[in-house]
Amino acid sequence: MKQYLNAARLVTKIKMLRSGRVFKSFLVVEGNTDSRLYGKFINEKTCEVVIADSKSNVIQCIETCDKEKLQGIVGIIDADFWRLEHQHAASVNLFLTDYHDLECMLINSLAYENVLSEYASKNKYMRFEERKKNSLKIFMLENAAKIGYLRWYSLLNNLGLRFSDLNFNHFVSQTELEVDMIKLIEYVLVQSKKQGVLKTEKVLKEVERLAHRQHNLWDVCCGHDLIEILSIGFIHIFGEYNAKNLFPGNLEGSFRLAYAYDYFLNTDLCQYLITWQKQNGNYRILVDKAIY
């Protein structure tokens, strides 16, 4: 009921904001960081970003707008595990991020190279890649996927494991950047007050079974986990002097700043929005160069 009421308030807010401007469009997003990024790409004269405060509120808001036949209102949500579970947006006015979440879109773009150029010692991270016989990005992706699979396993089995405010130094090596699965599971069980309910060995076995399937790891990984791992790498392994106090929140901000409009134009999400604009000719969301 609370989610429905929040969605109802959002729709009421949109109606009030639209007052007197029939063809004003609205982009409904989950949170502040989404607003900061997508806000860089919208046409402020024709569109306004509305923060819904949760994924479910975005979905409910768009559903309500569709039922009331309110035009020119679209929502963007993180895909999370939807693609792995073959879930799809139920509305033509609701769009998913290309990968698990917005942060994965940022990292899997040229913004990544820009951030590395700013904060990493080229010699240090090249030596790290030589030692691992893998690119830094793929190595981080494979390790963040371990956390992603544990998140997904908890979701699939309604375990209610707690992943907020994790201290990654408890299970990520400061010299190797590798995630220790045993330490990760034990730490999460303690944080979730489930250590007496769930057995580490059983959870590990089930998560490994889930991970044995073939998945796109960009759909498995949580972008925040990738950011946390990368920040540890910058601070302890391959960062320049200006990265020694580069905490995850700062690093995410750097990725948003480094993410250019041209990068966004190359995403499926942006192309879906461009198609939507062509089908809804009276409404404009993106700045004009995106329609060409």
C-alpha positions as CSV (number, residue, x, y, z in Angstrom):
1,M,0.0,0.0,0.0
2,K,2.9,2.4,0.8
3,Q,4.4,1.8,-2.6
4,Y,1.1,2.5,-4.3
5,L,0.6,5.7,-2.3
6,N,4.1,6.9,-3.2
7,A,3.4,6.1,-6.9
8,A,0.1,8.0,-6.6
9,R,1.8,11.0,-5.1
10,L,4.4,10.9,-8.0
11,V,1.6,10.9,-10.5
12,T,-0.1,13.8,-8.7
13,K,3.2,15.7,-8.7
14,I,3.7,15.1,-12.4
15,K,0.2,16.4,-13.1
16,M,1.0,19.6,-11.1
17,L,4.3,20.1,-12.8
18,R,2.7,19.7,-16.2
19,S,0.0,22.3,-15.5
20,G,-0.4,24.5,-18.5
21,R,2.2,22.6,-20.5
22,V,0.4,19.8,-22.3
23,F,3.5,18.6,-24.2
24,K,6.0,18.7,-21.3
25,S,7.6,15.3,-20.9
26,F,8.9,13.6,-17.8
27,L,11.6,11.1,-17.1
28,V,11.0,9.1,-13.9
29,V,14.2,7.6,-12.3
30,E,15.0,5.6,-9.2
31,G,17.3,8.0,-7.3
32,N,19.5,11.0,-7.1
33,T,22.5,9.5,-8.8
34,D,20.3,8.5,-11.8
35,S,19.0,12.0,-11.9
36,R,22.5,13.5,-11.9
37,L,23.6,11.3,-14.9
38,Y,20.5,11.3,-17.1
39,G,19.9,15.0,-16.3
40,K,23.0,15.7,-18.3
41,F,21.3,14.3,-21.4
42,I,17.8,15.6,-21.3
43,N,16.4,18.7,-23.0
44,E,15.6,20.9,-20.0
45,K,13.2,23.0,-22.1
46,T,10.9,20.1,-22.9
47,C,11.6,17.5,-20.1
48,E,11.9,17.3,-16.4
49,V,13.5,14.5,-14.3
50,V,11.4,13.2,-11.4
51,I,13.0,11.1,-8.7
52,A,10.8,8.2,-7.5
53,D,13.1,7.0,-4.6
54,S,12.9,3.3,-5.6
55,K,12.6,0.9,-8.5
56,S,9.2,-0.2,-7.5
57,N,7.9,3.3,-7.3
58,V,9.1,4.0,-10.9
59,I,7.3,0.8,-12.1
60,Q,4.1,1.7,-10.2
61,C,4.2,5.3,-11.4
62,I,4.4,4.3,-15.1
63,E,1.7,1.7,-14.6
64,T,-0.6,4.4,-13.1
65,C,0.2,6.8,-15.9
66,D,-0.5,4.2,-18.5
67,K,-3.9,3.4,-16.9
68,E,-4.8,7.0,-16.8
69,K,-3.6,7.4,-20.4
70,L,-1.1,10.2,-19.5
71,Q,1.2,10.7,-22.4
72,G,4.8,11.8,-22.5
73,I,6.0,10.1,-19.3
74,V,8.7,7.4,-19.3
75,G,10.7,5.6,-16.6
76,I,14.2,4.2,-16.5
77,I,15.0,1.4,-14.0
78,D,18.1,-0.8,-13.3
79,A,17.7,-4.1,-14.9
80,D,19.2,-5.8,-11.8
81,F,18.6,-9.6,-12.4
82,W,15.6,-9.3,-14.7
83,R,17.4,-10.4,-17.8
84,L,18.8,-13.5,-16.1
85,E,15.2,-14.3,-14.9
86,H,13.8,-13.5,-18.3
87,Q,11.7,-10.6,-17.0
88,H,10.7,-7.7,-19.2
89,A,9.3,-4.3,-18.7
90,A,5.5,-4.5,-18.9
91,S,5.1,-1.0,-20.4
92,V,6.3,0.6,-23.7
93,N,7.1,3.6,-21.5
94,L,9.5,1.8,-19.1
95,F,13.1,1.1,-20.1
96,L,15.9,-0.9,-18.5
97,T,19.6,-0.2,-18.3
98,D,21.8,-2.1,-20.8
99,Y,23.4,-4.1,-18.0
100,H,22.7,-4.9,-14.3
101,D,22.6,-1.2,-13.4
102,L,23.6,2.3,-14.3
103,E,27.1,1.9,-12.7
104,C,27.8,-1.1,-14.9
105,M,26.9,1.0,-17.9
106,L,29.4,3.6,-16.8
107,I,32.2,1.1,-16.2
108,N,31.6,-0.7,-19.5
109,S,32.1,2.5,-21.5
110,L,35.0,4.7,-22.5
111,A,34.5,6.6,-19.2
112,Y,36.4,3.7,-17.7
113,E,39.5,4.6,-19.7
114,N,39.2,8.2,-18.7
115,V,39.0,7.3,-15.0
116,L,42.0,5.0,-15.3
117,S,44.0,7.8,-17.1
118,E,43.2,10.2,-14.2
119,Y,43.8,8.0,-11.2
120,A,45.9,4.9,-12.2
121,S,49.7,4.5,-12.6
122,K,49.9,3.0,-16.1
123,N,53.0,1.0,-15.2
124,K,51.5,-0.4,-12.0
125,Y,48.2,-1.5,-13.5
126,M,49.9,-3.0,-16.6
127,R,52.1,-5.0,-14.2
128,F,49.0,-6.1,-12.4
129,E,47.4,-7.2,-15.6
130,E,50.6,-9.1,-16.6
131,R,50.6,-10.9,-13.3
132,K,46.9,-11.8,-13.6
133,K,47.2,-12.6,-17.3
134,N,44.0,-10.8,-17.7
135,S,42.7,-7.2,-18.3
136,L,41.9,-5.3,-15.1
137,K,38.3,-4.8,-16.1
138,I,37.6,-8.5,-16.9
139,F,39.4,-9.5,-13.7
140,M,37.3,-7.2,-11.6
141,L,34.2,-8.4,-13.4
142,E,34.9,-12.0,-12.6
143,N,35.4,-11.3,-9.0
144,A,32.5,-8.9,-8.6
145,A,30.4,-11.7,-10.2
146,K,31.1,-13.8,-7.1
147,I,29.2,-11.2,-5.0
148,G,26.6,-10.9,-7.7
149,Y,25.8,-14.6,-7.7
150,L,25.5,-14.5,-3.9
151,R,23.1,-11.6,-4.2
152,W,21.0,-13.4,-6.8
153,Y,21.0,-16.6,-4.8
154,S,19.6,-14.8,-1.8
155,L,17.0,-13.2,-4.0
156,L,15.9,-16.4,-5.7
157,N,15.6,-18.2,-2.3
158,N,14.1,-15.3,-0.3
159,L,17.0,-15.5,2.2
160,G,16.9,-11.8,3.0
161,L,20.7,-11.5,3.2
162,R,21.9,-8.0,3.9
163,F,24.3,-6.4,1.4
164,S,24.1,-2.8,2.4
165,D,27.1,-1.0,3.9
166,L,29.4,-4.0,3.4
167,N,33.1,-3.4,4.3
168,F,34.8,-5.0,1.2
169,N,38.1,-5.1,3.0
170,H,36.8,-8.1,4.9
171,F,36.7,-10.3,1.8
172,V,38.7,-8.6,-1.0
173,S,42.5,-9.0,-1.0
174,Q,44.3,-5.6,-0.9
175,T,47.2,-7.1,-2.8
176,E,45.4,-9.4,-5.3
177,L,41.9,-7.8,-5.6
178,E,40.4,-11.3,-5.4
179,V,37.1,-12.0,-3.6
180,D,37.5,-14.8,-1.0
181,M,34.1,-16.6,-1.3
182,I,34.3,-18.2,2.2
183,K,35.1,-14.9,3.8
184,L,32.4,-13.2,1.8
185,I,29.7,-15.6,2.7
186,E,30.7,-15.8,6.4
187,Y,30.8,-12.0,6.6
188,V,27.4,-11.5,4.9
189,L,25.8,-14.2,7.1
190,V,27.1,-12.4,10.2
191,Q,25.9,-9.0,8.9
192,S,22.5,-10.6,8.1
193,K,22.3,-12.4,11.5
194,K,21.9,-15.7,9.7
195,Q,25.1,-17.5,10.7
196,G,23.2,-19.9,12.9
197,V,20.5,-20.5,10.3
198,L,22.5,-21.0,7.1
199,K,25.7,-23.0,6.7
200,T,28.6,-21.4,4.8
201,E,29.5,-24.7,3.0
202,K,25.9,-25.2,1.8
203,V,25.6,-21.6,0.6
204,L,28.9,-21.8,-1.2
205,K,27.9,-25.0,-3.0
206,E,24.6,-23.6,-4.1
207,V,26.2,-20.3,-5.3
208,E,28.8,-22.2,-7.3
209,R,26.1,-24.3,-8.9
210,L,24.3,-21.1,-9.9
211,A,27.6,-19.7,-11.3
212,H,28.2,-22.7,-13.4
213,R,25.6,-21.6,-15.9
214,Q,26.5,-19.4,-18.8
215,H,25.5,-15.8,-18.0
216,N,26.6,-12.4,-19.2
217,L,28.6,-11.2,-16.2
218,W,27.5,-7.6,-16.9
219,D,24.0,-8.8,-16.0
220,V,25.2,-10.6,-12.8
221,C,27.5,-7.9,-11.4
222,C,26.3,-5.1,-9.3
223,G,28.0,-1.9,-10.4
224,H,28.5,-0.7,-6.8
225,D,30.5,-3.9,-6.1
226,L,32.7,-3.2,-9.1
227,I,33.3,0.4,-7.9
228,E,34.2,-0.9,-4.4
229,I,36.8,-3.4,-5.8
230,L,38.2,-0.8,-8.2
231,S,38.6,1.7,-5.3
232,I,40.6,-0.9,-3.3
233,G,42.8,-1.4,-6.3
234,F,43.4,2.4,-6.7
235,I,44.2,2.8,-3.0
236,H,46.4,-0.2,-2.5
237,I,47.8,-1.5,-5.8
238,F,47.9,0.7,-8.9
239,G,46.7,4.2,-8.0
240,E,48.6,7.5,-8.4
241,Y,49.0,9.9,-5.5
242,N,45.6,11.5,-6.2
243,A,43.8,8.1,-5.7
244,K,45.0,7.3,-2.2
245,N,41.8,8.9,-0.7
246,L,39.5,7.9,-3.6
247,F,36.6,6.3,-1.8
248,P,33.8,4.6,-3.6
249,G,31.3,7.5,-3.6
250,N,34.0,9.8,-5.0
251,L,34.9,7.2,-7.7
252,E,31.3,6.8,-8.8
253,G,31.1,10.6,-9.1
254,S,34.2,10.5,-11.3
255,F,32.6,8.0,-13.6
256,R,29.5,10.1,-13.9
257,L,31.6,13.2,-14.8
258,A,33.6,11.2,-17.3
259,Y,30.6,9.7,-19.0
260,A,30.0,11.8,-22.1
261,Y,26.8,12.1,-24.2
262,D,28.5,10.2,-27.1
263,Y,28.9,7.2,-24.8
264,F,25.2,7.3,-23.9
265,L,24.3,7.5,-27.6
266,N,25.9,4.1,-28.1
267,T,23.7,2.4,-25.6
268,D,20.6,0.3,-26.3
269,L,18.8,2.4,-23.7
270,C,19.4,5.7,-25.5
271,Q,18.4,4.1,-28.8
272,Y,15.1,3.0,-27.2
273,L,14.5,6.5,-26.0
274,I,15.2,7.9,-29.5
275,T,12.7,5.4,-31.0
276,W,10.2,6.4,-28.3
277,Q,10.6,10.1,-29.2
278,K,10.0,9.3,-32.9
279,Q,6.8,7.5,-31.9
280,N,5.7,10.3,-29.6
281,G,6.4,13.3,-31.8
282,N,5.0,15.9,-29.5
283,Y,7.3,15.0,-26.7
284,R,11.0,15.4,-26.4
285,I,13.2,13.9,-23.6
286,L,16.8,14.1,-25.0
287,V,18.8,17.0,-26.2
288,D,18.2,17.5,-29.9
289,K,21.4,15.9,-31.3
290,A,20.1,12.5,-30.0
291,I,17.3,12.4,-32.5
292,Y,19.7,12.2,-35.5
